[in-house]
Amino acid sequence: MEQIRDNPFYVLGLRPSATRLEIEREGQKLLGMLELGLKSATRYPTPLGEQARTPEGVRTAMAELRDPERRLEHEVWARLEPAPREDAAPRPVASARSRADAPWDEALVALGWAARR
């Protein structure tokens, strides 16, 4: 659970597609906000719920994402969408899903992880 809770992408509030420049900018912005004591910077959402953000955590997250091998590991764990913040507006729900977005019922069978029914 630590790989999810303390994932650098969640700590910085970024997705795995973020560039190095975006990571540095967001990290510096968060450090400044934390130094000013802004409440909005003190918590961050994860799939396991909100966590406390500290300047040390932000610095560690930035350092972890500078190393390409470590970043790759963190990208795998950061594929889950963070839980919505309690104070955030609800996301709109799509009324109809396309075939590409629909679940594939036979996926486990096709991958050899389940028997045919």
Secondary structure, DSSP 8 states (H G I E B T S, - for coil): -HHHHT-HHHHHT--TT--HHHHHHHHHHHHHHHHTT-GGGSEE--TT--EE--HHHHHHHHHHHHSHHHHHHHHHHTTS-----TTS------SS--TTTS--TTHHHHTTSS---
